Amino acid sequence: MMIDLVGFDGDDTLWHSEGHFRRAAAGFEQILGRYVDVRDAAVRTRLNAVQRANLALFGYGAMSMTLSMIETAVELSDGRIGGRDIQRLMELGKAVLQHPVELLPGIRAAVEAVAARHRIVLITKGDLLHQERKVAACGLAHLFQRIEIVSEKDEASYARVLGEFAIQPAAFVMVGNSMRSDAEPVVALGGWAIHMPYHVTWEHELEHGVPAGHPRVLGVQGADQIADAVARCG
Ligand SMILES: [Mg+2]
């Protein structure tokens, strides 16, 4: 079946994102160091666990991470964390929300090349306002038929988008950096995926059930390989 619709992920596919979250996590560790021995307390591990436990309630993104940093700080400091340090944690979260949008190398040309041949849609998750701002600032929004900001990138979300475009899954390919969010649910529906790994990935996104060498998952090393990979799908 010919490819009829191409989906693009936003964070760490169109623009840099995870590095900003990593910087906030490093700042969190530094602040917690005033209360606990950060190595003994396994601060990063605990923050990750709290973030993942909170996903179902708070969703993805920097606001959710900020609340999880505060929760973890109160827990690990046994309630001793001061108001000023809570304020510093808030500032770390706000910095993630306010960083300038920086496109990945070559992605503008790649999106333009794919858009010249196919209808394209942006499918992203995270804080609604933050994602809207990044979409507005990225300079690519006009190329997309539709911008979908979803709370979870699962089979139901992709099936809904494909249904709205009246597209068979086999005529759809999703381009993204996360096997868990961009590839697994799409290939489960019968679609295609192009995986472009980013140099850092949140632990949560590394867990997935796509077997190595899946025939409908193509790997690329950079944006300049995306258009060719799309041509090899379908
Ligand atoms: Mg991503």
Residues whose N, C-alpha, C, O or C-beta is under 5 A from the ligand:
A	BS01	MG	D9 G10 D11 D12 T13 N177 S178
